[in-house]
Amino acid sequence: MVPRALVSRLARRAVAAVRPQVWAVGDTRFPKDGTASPGVARQYSGTLLTLDMLDELAAVGLRPAVLVADTGYGANADFRHGLEDRGLAYALQVKGEMTARTESAVPHQPPFGGLGPRPLPRYRARPVSLREHVLAAGRNSAVAVTWRKGSKAALSARFVFLRVRLAGRRPKPAPDLPKHADYPRTRAKLKRTVKLDILTEDDVGRR
């Protein structure tokens, strides 16, 4: 096992040399190579491990300017709230069927009748899918964004930028779980391992 102090020094040196603009979280779905590492066995990990990794890096003074991840992380309310609780800026991919309310929506407080528990605040309007929010904004709300030059032409698309309030309750705290679990090759088919990429400005341009 690599000493934590050594990992911290290596991480600080890497960040100082690379000067990352974005940290990207992704999954690898294959066993690690080699015969002398606990990573040889297939691992199952996910959002909890990612948050733990971020905490370890924060403990040595390393925090991302922006963290990005795909819908496997963006659809997880625990992960989103974990990033918010840590004060981290992020851009996460989500699915169009995820529901939300407009930014201006505020919960209504029903009157208390004097008996029983006080009613909790609730929204009057039902949430709708993110896809419906985008369609309601209309084509004129779309903004053209170009992110890099391709082999034949610039790569660009039109995006709609909206502020919304995601629907759903704040998740309850998860129980303490092991940071990762190793499974024998002969038993488990779970192959997800978190990968944390640190991207330079040039990397962002290429992607």
FENQUIMO-V144129 format. One record per run of one state. SS is the DSSP state (H for helix, E for strand, C for the rest). FROM is the first residue (numbers start at 0). LEN is the number of residues. If there is no record, write none. Layout:
# FENQUIMO-V144129
{{SS & FROM & LEN} {SS & FROM & LEN}}
This chain:
# FENQUIMO-V144129
{{C & 0 & 3} {H & 3 & 15} {C & 18 & 3} {E & 21 & 7} {C & 28 & 9} {H & 37 & 3} {C & 40 & 1} {E & 41 & 3} {C & 44 & 2} {H & 46 & 13} {C & 59 & 7} {E & 66 & 3} {C & 69 & 1} {H & 70 & 4} {C & 74 & 2} {H & 76 & 9} {C & 85 & 4} {E & 89 & 3} {C & 92 & 6} {E & 98 & 4} {C & 102 & 5} {E & 107 & 1} {C & 108 & 13} {E & 121 & 1} {C & 122 & 5} {E & 127 & 2} {H & 129 & 8} {C & 137 & 1} {H & 138 & 3} {C & 141 & 1} {E & 142 & 7} {C & 149 & 4} {E & 153 & 6} {C & 159 & 4} {E & 163 & 3} {C & 166 & 14} {E & 180 & 3} {C & 183 & 9} {E & 192 & 7} {C & 199 & 1} {H & 200 & 6} {C & 206 & 1}}
